[in-house]
Amino acid sequence: MLAGCCLRGRQWYSRLVTVMGVIGVVATAFPRQHLDWGSRVAYRNPEDIEWTDWFPTAVRGLGVLSVLQ
């Protein structure tokens, strides 16, 4: 997706970076809700998934990295 946006031009890449920043803010502020929503989108049976205790903290860290890009 990143390569496609780069090939389309600066405006597309700028939009992608903005979207990633917004997702990063959500992941930083609400990591558990971000995981719940993402698992509903990505998995057939999201209720069967149990995240380890450290994983929301890792998601929060990735969110911070996304915002700082």
N, CA, C and O atoms as a Tripos MOL2 file, in Angstrom:
@<TRIPOS>MOLECULE
protein
  276   275    69     0     0
PROTEIN
NO_CHARGES

@<TRIPOS>ATOM
      1 N           0.8250   -1.1830    0.0000 N.3       1 MET1
      2 CA          0.0000    0.0000    0.0000 C.3       1 MET1
      3 C           0.8760    1.2560    0.0000 C.2       1 MET1
      4 O           0.5910    2.2250   -0.7040 O.2       1 MET1
      5 N           1.9350    1.2230    0.7930 N.am      2 LEU2
      6 CA          2.8240    2.3720    0.8470 C.3       2 LEU2
      7 C           3.4610    2.6420   -0.5120 C.2       2 LEU2
      8 O           3.5340    3.7910   -0.9490 O.2       2 LEU2
      9 N           3.9170    1.5920   -1.1730 N.am      3 ALA3
     10 CA          4.5330    1.7620   -2.4910 C.3       3 ALA3
     11 C           3.5310    2.3280   -3.4920 C.2       3 ALA3
     12 O           3.8770    3.1800   -4.3100 O.2       3 ALA3
     13 N           2.2920    1.8540   -3.4230 N.am      4 GLY4
     14 CA          1.2540    2.3690   -4.3210 C.3       4 GLY4
     15 C           0.9960    3.8440   -4.0960 C.2       4 GLY4
     16 O           0.8260    4.6010   -5.0520 O.2       4 GLY4
     17 N           0.9660    4.2550   -2.8450 N.am      5 CYS5
     18 CA          0.7510    5.6700   -2.5400 C.3       5 CYS5
     19 C           1.9350    6.5190   -2.9870 C.2       5 CYS5
     20 O           1.7630    7.6420   -3.4600 O.2       5 CYS5
     21 N           3.1360    5.9710   -2.8310 N.am      6 CYS6
     22 CA          4.3190    6.7070   -3.2860 C.3       6 CYS6
     23 C           4.2980    6.8970   -4.7960 C.2       6 CYS6
     24 O           4.6570    7.9620   -5.2990 O.2       6 CYS6
     25 N           3.8770    5.8660   -5.5150 N.am      7 LEU7
     26 CA          3.8220    5.9640   -6.9690 C.3       7 LEU7
     27 C           2.7310    6.9220   -7.4320 C.2       7 LEU7
     28 O           2.8510    7.5400   -8.4900 O.2       7 LEU7
     29 N           1.6710    7.0440   -6.6440 N.am      8 ARG8
     30 CA          0.5640    7.9370   -7.0340 C.3       8 ARG8
     31 C           0.9100    9.3990   -6.8390 C.2       8 ARG8
     32 O           0.3180   10.2610   -7.4900 O.2       8 ARG8
     33 N           1.8480    9.6990   -5.9650 N.am      9 GLY9
     34 CA          2.2610   11.0840   -5.7840 C.3       9 GLY9
     35 C           2.2910   11.5080   -4.3350 C.2       9 GLY9
     36 O           1.9040   10.7650   -3.4330 O.2       9 GLY9
     37 N           2.7560   12.7090   -4.1430 N.am     10 ARG10
     38 CA          2.9440   13.2660   -2.8050 C.3      10 ARG10
     39 C           1.6300   13.3900   -2.0340 C.2      10 ARG10
     40 O           1.5970   13.1450   -0.8280 O.2      10 ARG10
     41 N           0.5670   13.7600   -2.7040 N.am     11 GLN11
     42 CA         -0.7180   13.9470   -2.0160 C.3      11 GLN11
     43 C          -1.2310   12.6240   -1.4440 C.2      11 GLN11
     44 O          -1.7430   12.5980   -0.3250 O.2      11 GLN11
     45 N          -1.1020   11.5360   -2.1880 N.am     12 TRP12
     46 CA         -1.5520   10.2270   -1.7040 C.3      12 TRP12
     47 C          -0.7220    9.7820   -0.5110 C.2      12 TRP12
     48 O          -1.2600    9.2650    0.4680 O.2      12 TRP12
     49 N           0.5900    9.9840   -0.5940 N.am     13 TYR13
     50 CA          1.4690    9.6110    0.5090 C.3      13 TYR13
     51 C           1.1370   10.4340    1.7460 C.2      13 TYR13
     52 O           1.1220    9.9030    2.8570 O.2      13 TYR13
     53 N           0.8720   11.7100    1.5680 N.am     14 SER14
     54 CA          0.5120   12.5790    2.6820 C.3      14 SER14
     55 C          -0.7740   12.1090    3.3520 C.2      14 SER14
     56 O          -0.8790   12.1260    4.5780 O.2      14 SER14
     57 N          -1.7370   11.6960    2.5620 N.am     15 ARG15
     58 CA         -2.9910   11.1720    3.1300 C.3      15 ARG15
     59 C          -2.7520    9.8940    3.9220 C.2      15 ARG15
     60 O          -3.3180    9.7060    4.9990 O.2      15 ARG15
     61 N          -1.9040    9.0100    3.3780 N.am     16 LEU16
     62 CA         -1.6010    7.7660    4.0770 C.3      16 LEU16
     63 C          -0.9300    8.0480    5.4170 C.2      16 LEU16
     64 O          -1.2710    7.4250    6.4230 O.2      16 LEU16
     65 N           0.0050    8.9660    5.4390 N.am     17 VAL17
     66 CA          0.6910    9.3140    6.6830 C.3      17 VAL17
     67 C          -0.2950    9.8930    7.6910 C.2      17 VAL17
     68 O          -0.2050    9.5990    8.8830 O.2      17 VAL17
     69 N          -1.2270   10.7060    7.2270 N.am     18 THR18
     70 CA         -2.2450   11.2670    8.1180 C.3      18 THR18
     71 C          -3.1270   10.1740    8.7070 C.2      18 THR18
     72 O          -3.4040   10.1760    9.9060 O.2      18 THR18
     73 N          -3.5660    9.2490    7.8730 N.am     19 VAL19
     74 CA         -4.4020    8.1400    8.3540 C.3      19 VAL19
     75 C          -3.6380    7.2950    9.3710 C.2      19 VAL19
     76 O          -4.1900    6.9140   10.4030 O.2      19 VAL19
     77 N          -2.3850    7.0070    9.0850 N.am     20 MET20
     78 CA         -1.5720    6.2290   10.0180 C.3      20 MET20
     79 C          -1.3790    6.9760   11.3380 C.2      20 MET20
     80 O          -1.3490    6.3520   12.3990 O.2      20 MET20
     81 N          -1.2500    8.2840   11.2850 N.am     21 GLY21
     82 CA         -1.1360    9.0810   12.5050 C.3      21 GLY21
     83 C          -2.4020    9.0260   13.3420 C.2      21 GLY21
     84 O          -2.3360    8.9220   14.5670 O.2      21 GLY21
     85 N          -3.5510    9.0950   12.6870 N.am     22 VAL22
     86 CA         -4.8340    9.0090   13.4030 C.3      22 VAL22
     87 C          -4.9830    7.6350   14.0480 C.2      22 VAL22
     88 O          -5.4090    7.5260   15.1980 O.2      22 VAL22
     89 N          -4.6370    6.5980   13.3140 N.am     23 ILE23
     90 CA         -4.6940    5.2490   13.8720 C.3      23 ILE23
     91 C          -3.7300    5.1370   15.0530 C.2      23 ILE23
     92 O          -4.0470    4.4910   16.0520 O.2      23 ILE23
     93 N          -2.5720    5.7520   14.9460 N.am     24 GLY24
     94 CA         -1.6130    5.7420   16.0420 C.3      24 GLY24
     95 C          -2.1260    6.4370   17.2820 C.2      24 GLY24
     96 O          -1.8810    5.9740   18.3960 O.2      24 GLY24
     97 N          -2.8400    7.5510   17.1080 N.am     25 VAL25
     98 CA         -3.4320    8.2560   18.2570 C.3      25 VAL25
     99 C          -4.4540    7.3640   18.9480 C.2      25 VAL25
    100 O          -4.4770    7.2780   20.1760 O.2      25 VAL25
    101 N          -5.2980    6.7030   18.1640 N.am     26 VAL26
    102 CA         -6.3030    5.8050   18.7380 C.3      26 VAL26
    103 C          -5.6260    4.6510   19.4700 C.2      26 VAL26
    104 O          -6.0280    4.2970   20.5790 O.2      26 VAL26
    105 N          -4.5970    4.0600   18.8550 N.am     27 ALA27
    106 CA         -3.8900    2.9410   19.4890 C.3      27 ALA27
    107 C          -3.1840    3.3810   20.7630 C.2      27 ALA27
    108 O          -3.0900    2.6110   21.7190 O.2      27 ALA27
    109 N          -2.6900    4.6080   20.7830 N.am     28 THR28
    110 CA         -2.0130    5.1200   21.9740 C.3      28 THR28
    111 C          -3.0040    5.4050   23.0940 C.2      28 THR28
    112 O          -2.7510    5.0690   24.2510 O.2      28 THR28
    113 N          -4.1150    6.0150   22.7600 N.am     29 ALA29
    114 CA         -5.0860    6.4030   23.7800 C.3      29 ALA29
    115 C          -5.9560    5.2470   24.2490 C.2      29 ALA29
    116 O          -6.3170    5.1770   25.4240 O.2      29 ALA29
    117 N          -6.2920    4.3500   23.3490 N.am     30 PHE30
    118 CA         -7.2230    3.2600   23.6700 C.3      30 PHE30
    119 C          -6.6990    1.9280   23.1160 C.2      30 PHE30
    120 O          -7.3000    1.3840   22.1900 O.2      30 PHE30
    121 N          -5.6090    1.3940   23.6500 N.am     31 PRO31
    122 CA         -5.0190    0.1860   23.0580 C.3      31 PRO31
    123 C          -5.9280   -1.0390   23.1370 C.2      31 PRO31
    124 O          -5.9750   -1.8290   22.1940 O.2      31 PRO31
    125 N          -6.6350   -1.2060   24.2220 N.am     32 ARG32
    126 CA         -7.5090   -2.3840   24.3650 C.3      32 ARG32
    127 C          -8.6690   -2.3180   23.3710 C.2      32 ARG32
    128 O          -9.0030   -3.3270   22.7500 O.2      32 ARG32
    129 N          -9.2820   -1.1560   23.2130 N.am     33 GLN33
    130 CA        -10.3720   -1.0020   22.2630 C.3      33 GLN33
    131 C          -9.8670   -1.1530   20.8310 C.2      33 GLN33
    132 O         -10.5600   -1.7030   19.9750 O.2      33 GLN33
    133 N          -8.6600   -0.6640   20.5800 N.am     34 HIS34
    134 CA         -8.0520   -0.8130   19.2540 C.3      34 HIS34
    135 C          -7.8660   -2.2960   18.9260 C.2      34 HIS34
    136 O          -8.1550   -2.7300   17.8110 O.2      34 HIS34
    137 N          -7.3900   -3.0610   19.8900 N.am     35 LEU35
    138 CA         -7.2260   -4.5050   19.6900 C.3      35 LEU35
    139 C          -8.5740   -5.1930   19.4800 C.2      35 LEU35
    140 O          -8.6990   -6.0650   18.6200 O.2      35 LEU35
    141 N          -9.5770   -4.8060   20.2620 N.am     36 ASP36
    142 CA        -10.8980   -5.4240   20.1210 C.3      36 ASP36
    143 C         -11.4780   -5.1620   18.7330 C.2      36 ASP36
    144 O         -12.0030   -6.0730   18.0930 O.2      36 ASP36
    145 N         -11.3820   -3.9260   18.2740 N.am     37 TRP37
    146 CA        -11.9090   -3.5930   16.9530 C.3      37 TRP37
    147 C         -11.1330   -4.3180   15.8590 C.2      37 TRP37
    148 O         -11.7230   -4.8850   14.9390 O.2      37 TRP37
    149 N          -9.7960   -4.2960   15.9680 N.am     38 GLY38
    150 CA         -8.9670   -4.9410   14.9610 C.3      38 GLY38
    151 C          -9.1940   -6.4410   14.8860 C.2      38 GLY38
    152 O          -9.1850   -7.0230   13.8010 O.2      38 GLY38
    153 N          -9.3960   -7.0640   16.0350 N.am     39 SER39
    154 CA         -9.6380   -8.5100   16.0160 C.3      39 SER39
    155 C         -11.0020   -8.8300   15.4070 C.2      39 SER39
    156 O         -11.1580   -9.8680   14.7630 O.2      39 SER39
    157 N         -11.9890   -7.9560   15.6000 N.am     40 ARG40
    158 CA        -13.2860   -8.1710   14.9530 C.3      40 ARG40
    159 C         -13.1870   -8.0570   13.4440 C.2      40 ARG40
    160 O         -13.9010   -8.7480   12.7170 O.2      40 ARG40
    161 N         -12.3070   -7.1870   12.9720 N.am     41 VAL41
    162 CA        -12.1230   -7.0120   11.5310 C.3      41 VAL41
    163 C         -11.3090   -8.1650   10.9410 C.2      41 VAL41
    164 O         -11.6010   -8.6280    9.8380 O.2      41 VAL41
    165 N         -10.2980   -8.6270   11.6640 N.am     42 ALA42
    166 CA         -9.3350   -9.5670   11.0980 C.3      42 ALA42
    167 C          -9.6700  -11.0430   11.3020 C.2      42 ALA42
    168 O          -9.2250  -11.8790   10.5150 O.2      42 ALA42
    169 N         -10.4340  -11.3850   12.3250 N.am     43 TYR43
    170 CA        -10.6460  -12.7880   12.6650 C.3      43 TYR43
    171 C         -12.1190  -13.1700   12.6030 C.2      43 TYR43
    172 O         -13.0020  -12.3420   12.8250 O.2      43 TYR43
    173 N         -12.3630  -14.4370   12.2970 N.am     44 ARG44
    174 CA        -13.7480  -14.9280   12.2510 C.3      44 ARG44
    175 C         -14.3560  -15.0510   13.6360 C.2      44 ARG44
    176 O         -15.5300  -14.7320   13.8300 O.2      44 ARG44
    177 N         -13.5710  -15.5080   14.6000 N.am     45 ASN45
    178 CA        -14.0460  -15.7040   15.9730 C.3      45 ASN45
    179 C         -13.2190  -14.8610   16.9350 C.2      45 ASN45
    180 O         -12.3910  -15.4000   17.6710 O.2      45 ASN45
    181 N         -13.4280  -13.5520   16.9410 N.am     46 PRO46
    182 CA        -12.5830  -12.6930   17.7840 C.3      46 PRO46
    183 C         -12.7810  -12.9310   19.2810 C.2      46 PRO46
    184 O         -11.9030  -12.6090   20.0820 O.2      46 PRO46
    185 N         -13.9090  -13.4820   19.6540 N.am     47 GLU47
    186 CA        -14.1500  -13.7270   21.0730 C.3      47 GLU47
    187 C         -13.2650  -14.8480   21.6100 C.2      47 GLU47
    188 O         -13.1130  -14.9820   22.8240 O.2      47 GLU47
    189 N         -12.6810  -15.6520   20.7280 N.am     48 ASP48
    190 CA        -11.7890  -16.7370   21.1470 C.3      48 ASP48
    191 C         -10.3560  -16.2590   21.4160 C.2      48 ASP48
    192 O          -9.5410  -17.0060   21.9580 O.2      48 ASP48
    193 N         -10.0580  -15.0270   21.0370 N.am     49 ILE49
    194 CA         -8.6980  -14.5080   21.1840 C.3      49 ILE49
    195 C          -8.5330  -13.9300   22.5780 C.2      49 ILE49
    196 O          -9.3660  -13.1560   23.0500 O.2      49 ILE49
    197 N          -7.4430  -14.3200   23.2290 N.am     50 GLU50
    198 CA         -7.0990  -13.7590   24.5320 C.3      50 GLU50
    199 C          -5.7200  -13.1200   24.4140 C.2      50 GLU50
    200 O          -4.7270  -13.8120   24.1900 O.2      50 GLU50
    201 N          -5.6630  -11.8130   24.5630 N.am     51 TRP51
    202 CA         -4.3950  -11.0960   24.4560 C.3      51 TRP51
    203 C          -3.6310  -11.2390   25.7640 C.2      51 TRP51
    204 O          -4.2280  -11.2030   26.8400 O.2      51 TRP51
    205 N          -2.3190  -11.4000   25.6780 N.am     52 THR52
    206 CA         -1.5030  -11.4530   26.8840 C.3      52 THR52
    207 C          -1.4990  -10.0840   27.5470 C.2      52 THR52
    208 O          -1.8530   -9.0850   26.9210 O.2      52 THR52
    209 N          -1.1010  -10.0360   28.8050 N.am     53 ASP53
    210 CA         -1.1580   -8.7840   29.5680 C.3      53 ASP53
    211 C          -0.2470   -7.6940   29.0010 C.2      53 ASP53
    212 O          -0.5650   -6.5100   29.1110 O.2      53 ASP53
    213 N           0.8730   -8.0740   28.4010 N.am     54 TRP54
    214 CA          1.8220   -7.0870   27.9070 C.3      54 TRP54
    215 C           1.4660   -6.5700   26.5150 C.2      54 TRP54
    216 O           2.0150   -5.5550   26.0850 O.2      54 TRP54
    217 N           0.5740   -7.2330   25.8090 N.am     55 PHE55
    218 CA          0.3220   -6.8680   24.4180 C.3      55 PHE55
    219 C          -0.3270   -5.4860   24.2490 C.2      55 PHE55
    220 O           0.0840   -4.7560   23.3470 O.2      55 PHE55
    221 N          -1.3170   -5.0840   25.0620 N.am     56 PRO56
    222 CA         -1.8390   -3.7130   24.9110 C.3      56 PRO56
    223 C          -0.7680   -2.6400   25.1200 C.2      56 PRO56
    224 O          -0.8200   -1.5830   24.4910 O.2      56 PRO56
    225 N           0.1920   -2.9040   25.9920 N.am     57 THR57
    226 CA          1.2970   -1.9570   26.1770 C.3      57 THR57
    227 C           2.1450   -1.8770   24.9120 C.2      57 THR57
    228 O           2.5800   -0.7940   24.5210 O.2      57 THR57
    229 N           2.3800   -3.0170   24.2770 N.am     58 ALA58
    230 CA          3.1320   -3.0290   23.0140 C.3      58 ALA58
    231 C           2.3690   -2.2740   21.9290 C.2      58 ALA58
    232 O           2.9710   -1.5480   21.1370 O.2      58 ALA58
    233 N           1.0480   -2.4410   21.8880 N.am     59 VAL59
    234 CA          0.2190   -1.7230   20.9080 C.3      59 VAL59
    235 C           0.2980   -0.2240   21.1600 C.2      59 VAL59
    236 O           0.3710    0.5660   20.2180 O.2      59 VAL59
    237 N           0.2840    0.1650   22.4250 N.am     60 ARG60
    238 CA          0.4050    1.5880   22.7610 C.3      60 ARG60
    239 C           1.7520    2.1240   22.2710 C.2      60 ARG60
    240 O           1.8180    3.2320   21.7380 O.2      60 ARG60
    241 N           2.8160    1.3540   22.4450 N.am     61 GLY61
    242 CA          4.1330    1.7740   21.9670 C.3      61 GLY61
    243 C           4.1820    1.9200   20.4580 C.2      61 GLY61
    244 O           4.7650    2.8710   19.9370 O.2      61 GLY61
    245 N           3.5710    0.9790   19.7580 N.am     62 LEU62
    246 CA          3.5000    1.0850   18.2950 C.3      62 LEU62
    247 C           2.6710    2.2930   17.8650 C.2      62 LEU62
    248 O           2.9710    2.9340   16.8580 O.2      62 LEU62
    249 N           1.6240    2.6010   18.6380 N.am     63 GLY63
    250 CA          0.8270    3.7880   18.3430 C.3      63 GLY63
    251 C           1.6470    5.0560   18.4790 C.2      63 GLY63
    252 O           1.5410    5.9660   17.6560 O.2      63 GLY63
    253 N           2.4680    5.1140   19.5250 N.am     64 VAL64
    254 CA          3.3430    6.2760   19.7110 C.3      64 VAL64
    255 C           4.3170    6.4080   18.5450 C.2      64 VAL64
    256 O           4.5500    7.5080   18.0440 O.2      64 VAL64
    257 N           4.8810    5.2860   18.1170 N.am     65 LEU65
    258 CA          5.7830    5.3170   16.9620 C.3      65 LEU65
    259 C           5.0800    5.7900   15.6970 C.2      65 LEU65
    260 O           5.6650    6.5120   14.8890 O.2      65 LEU65
    261 N           3.8270    5.3850   15.5240 N.am     66 SER66
    262 CA          3.0580    5.8140   14.3470 C.3      66 SER66
    263 C           2.8110    7.3110   14.3670 C.2      66 SER66
    264 O           2.8430    7.9660   13.3250 O.2      66 SER66
    265 N           2.5620    7.8520   15.5530 N.am     67 VAL67
    266 CA          2.3150    9.2900   15.6620 C.3      67 VAL67
    267 C           3.6080   10.0650   15.4160 C.2      67 VAL67
    268 O           3.5810   11.1270   14.7940 O.2      67 VAL67
    269 N           4.7230    9.5510   15.8920 N.am     68 LEU68
    270 CA          5.9910   10.2660   15.7670 C.3      68 LEU68
    271 C           6.6180   10.1990   14.3800 C.2      68 LEU68
    272 O           7.5750   10.9220   14.1000 O.2      68 LEU68
    273 N           6.1000    9.3530   13.5220 N.am     69 GLN69
    274 CA          6.6960    9.2380   12.2020 C.3      69 GLN69
    275 C           6.6590   10.5540   11.5520 C.2      69 GLN69
    276 O           7.1140   10.6950   10.4170 O.2      69 GLN69
@<TRIPOS>BOND
     1     1     2 1
     2     2     3 1
     3     3     4 2
     4     3     5 am
     5     5     6 1
     6     6     7 1
     7     7     8 2
     8     7     9 am
     9     9    10 1
    10    10    11 1
    11    11    12 2
    12    11    13 am
    13    13    14 1
    14    14    15 1
    15    15    16 2
    16    15    17 am
    17    17    18 1
    18    18    19 1
    19    19    20 2
    20    19    21 am
    21    21    22 1
    22    22    23 1
    23    23    24 2
    24    23    25 am
    25    25    26 1
    26    26    27 1
    27    27    28 2
    28    27    29 am
    29    29    30 1
    30    30    31 1
    31    31    32 2
    32    31    33 am
    33    33    34 1
    34    34    35 1
    35    35    36 2
    36    35    37 am
    37    37    38 1
    38    38    39 1
    39    39    40 2
    40    39    41 am
    41    41    42 1
    42    42    43 1
    43    43    44 2
    44    43    45 am
    45    45    46 1
    46    46    47 1
    47    47    48 2
    48    47    49 am
    49    49    50 1
    50    50    51 1
    51    51    52 2
    52    51    53 am
    53    53    54 1
    54    54    55 1
    55    55    56 2
    56    55    57 am
    57    57    58 1
    58    58    59 1
    59    59    60 2
    60    59    61 am
    61    61    62 1
    62    62    63 1
    63    63    64 2
    64    63    65 am
    65    65    66 1
    66    66    67 1
    67    67    68 2
    68    67    69 am
    69    69    70 1
    70    70    71 1
    71    71    72 2
    72    71    73 am
    73    73    74 1
    74    74    75 1
    75    75    76 2
    76    75    77 am
    77    77    78 1
    78    78    79 1
    79    79    80 2
    80    79    81 am
    81    81    82 1
    82    82    83 1
    83    83    84 2
    84    83    85 am
    85    85    86 1
    86    86    87 1
    87    87    88 2
    88    87    89 am
    89    89    90 1
    90    90    91 1
    91    91    92 2
    92    91    93 am
    93    93    94 1
    94    94    95 1
    95    95    96 2
    96    95    97 am
    97    97    98 1
    98    98    99 1
    99    99   100 2
   100    99   101 am
   101   101   102 1
   102   102   103 1
   103   103   104 2
   104   103   105 am
   105   105   106 1
   106   106   107 1
   107   107   108 2
   108   107   109 am
   109   109   110 1
   110   110   111 1
   111   111   112 2
   112   111   113 am
   113   113   114 1
   114   114   115 1
   115   115   116 2
   116   115   117 am
   117   117   118 1
   118   118   119 1
   119   119   120 2
   120   119   121 am
   121   121   122 1
   122   122   123 1
   123   123   124 2
   124   123   125 am
   125   125   126 1
   126   126   127 1
   127   127   128 2
   128   127   129 am
   129   129   130 1
   130   130   131 1
   131   131   132 2
   132   131   133 am
   133   133   134 1
   134   134   135 1
   135   135   136 2
   136   135   137 am
   137   137   138 1
   138   138   139 1
   139   139   140 2
   140   139   141 am
   141   141   142 1
   142   142   143 1
   143   143   144 2
   144   143   145 am
   145   145   146 1
   146   146   147 1
   147   147   148 2
   148   147   149 am
   149   149   150 1
   150   150   151 1
   151   151   152 2
   152   151   153 am
   153   153   154 1
   154   154   155 1
   155   155   156 2
   156   155   157 am
   157   157   158 1
   158   158   159 1
   159   159   160 2
   160   159   161 am
   161   161   162 1
   162   162   163 1
   163   163   164 2
   164   163   165 am
   165   165   166 1
   166   166   167 1
   167   167   168 2
   168   167   169 am
   169   169   170 1
   170   170   171 1
   171   171   172 2
   172   171   173 am
   173   173   174 1
   174   174   175 1
   175   175   176 2
   176   175   177 am
   177   177   178 1
   178   178   179 1
   179   179   180 2
   180   179   181 am
   181   181   182 1
   182   182   183 1
   183   183   184 2
   184   183   185 am
   185   185   186 1
   186   186   187 1
   187   187   188 2
   188   187   189 am
   189   189   190 1
   190   190   191 1
   191   191   192 2
   192   191   193 am
   193   193   194 1
   194   194   195 1
   195   195   196 2
   196   195   197 am
   197   197   198 1
   198   198   199 1
   199   199   200 2
   200   199   201 am
   201   201   202 1
   202   202   203 1
   203   203   204 2
   204   203   205 am
   205   205   206 1
   206   206   207 1
   207   207   208 2
   208   207   209 am
   209   209   210 1
   210   210   211 1
   211   211   212 2
   212   211   213 am
   213   213   214 1
   214   214   215 1
   215   215   216 2
   216   215   217 am
   217   217   218 1
   218   218   219 1
   219   219   220 2
   220   219   221 am
   221   221   222 1
   222   222   223 1
   223   223   224 2
   224   223   225 am
   225   225   226 1
   226   226   227 1
   227   227   228 2
   228   227   229 am
   229   229   230 1
   230   230   231 1
   231   231   232 2
   232   231   233 am
   233   233   234 1
   234   234   235 1
   235   235   236 2
   236   235   237 am
   237   237   238 1
   238   238   239 1
   239   239   240 2
   240   239   241 am
   241   241   242 1
   242   242   243 1
   243   243   244 2
   244   243   245 am
   245   245   246 1
   246   246   247 1
   247   247   248 2
   248   247   249 am
   249   249   250 1
   250   250   251 1
   251   251   252 2
   252   251   253 am
   253   253   254 1
   254   254   255 1
   255   255   256 2
   256   255   257 am
   257   257   258 1
   258   258   259 1
   259   259   260 2
   260   259   261 am
   261   261   262 1
   262   262   263 1
   263   263   264 2
   264   263   265 am
   265   265   266 1
   266   266   267 1
   267   267   268 2
   268   267   269 am
   269   269   270 1
   270   270   271 1
   271   271   272 2
   272   271   273 am
   273   273   274 1
   274   274   275 1
   275   275   276 2
@<TRIPOS>SUBSTRUCTURE
     1 MET1         2 RESIDUE 1 A MET
     2 LEU2         6 RESIDUE 1 A LEU
     3 ALA3        10 RESIDUE 1 A ALA
     4 GLY4        14 RESIDUE 1 A GLY
     5 CYS5        18 RESIDUE 1 A CYS
     6 CYS6        22 RESIDUE 1 A CYS
     7 LEU7        26 RESIDUE 1 A LEU
     8 ARG8        30 RESIDUE 1 A ARG
     9 GLY9        34 RESIDUE 1 A GLY
    10 ARG10       38 RESIDUE 1 A ARG
    11 GLN11       42 RESIDUE 1 A GLN
    12 TRP12       46 RESIDUE 1 A TRP
    13 TYR13       50 RESIDUE 1 A TYR
    14 SER14       54 RESIDUE 1 A SER
    15 ARG15       58 RESIDUE 1 A ARG
    16 LEU16       62 RESIDUE 1 A LEU
    17 VAL17       66 RESIDUE 1 A VAL
    18 THR18       70 RESIDUE 1 A THR
    19 VAL19       74 RESIDUE 1 A VAL
    20 MET20       78 RESIDUE 1 A MET
    21 GLY21       82 RESIDUE 1 A GLY
    22 VAL22       86 RESIDUE 1 A VAL
    23 ILE23       90 RESIDUE 1 A ILE
    24 GLY24       94 RESIDUE 1 A GLY
    25 VAL25       98 RESIDUE 1 A VAL
    26 VAL26      102 RESIDUE 1 A VAL
    27 ALA27      106 RESIDUE 1 A ALA
    28 THR28      110 RESIDUE 1 A THR
    29 ALA29      114 RESIDUE 1 A ALA
    30 PHE30      118 RESIDUE 1 A PHE
    31 PRO31      122 RESIDUE 1 A PRO
    32 ARG32      126 RESIDUE 1 A ARG
    33 GLN33      130 RESIDUE 1 A GLN
    34 HIS34      134 RESIDUE 1 A HIS
    35 LEU35      138 RESIDUE 1 A LEU
    36 ASP36      142 RESIDUE 1 A ASP
    37 TRP37      146 RESIDUE 1 A TRP
    38 GLY38      150 RESIDUE 1 A GLY
    39 SER39      154 RESIDUE 1 A SER
    40 ARG40      158 RESIDUE 1 A ARG
    41 VAL41      162 RESIDUE 1 A VAL
    42 ALA42      166 RESIDUE 1 A ALA
    43 TYR43      170 RESIDUE 1 A TYR
    44 ARG44      174 RESIDUE 1 A ARG
    45 ASN45      178 RESIDUE 1 A ASN
    46 PRO46      182 RESIDUE 1 A PRO
    47 GLU47      186 RESIDUE 1 A GLU
    48 ASP48      190 RESIDUE 1 A ASP
    49 ILE49      194 RESIDUE 1 A ILE
    50 GLU50      198 RESIDUE 1 A GLU
    51 TRP51      202 RESIDUE 1 A TRP
    52 THR52      206 RESIDUE 1 A THR
    53 ASP53      210 RESIDUE 1 A ASP
    54 TRP54      214 RESIDUE 1 A TRP
    55 PHE55      218 RESIDUE 1 A PHE
    56 PRO56      222 RESIDUE 1 A PRO
    57 THR57      226 RESIDUE 1 A THR
    58 ALA58      230 RESIDUE 1 A ALA
    59 VAL59      234 RESIDUE 1 A VAL
    60 ARG60      238 RESIDUE 1 A ARG
    61 GLY61      242 RESIDUE 1 A GLY
    62 LEU62      246 RESIDUE 1 A LEU
    63 GLY63      250 RESIDUE 1 A GLY
    64 VAL64      254 RESIDUE 1 A VAL
    65 LEU65      258 RESIDUE 1 A LEU
    66 SER66      262 RESIDUE 1 A SER
    67 VAL67      266 RESIDUE 1 A VAL
    68 LEU68      270 RESIDUE 1 A LEU
    69 GLN69      274 RESIDUE 1 A GLN
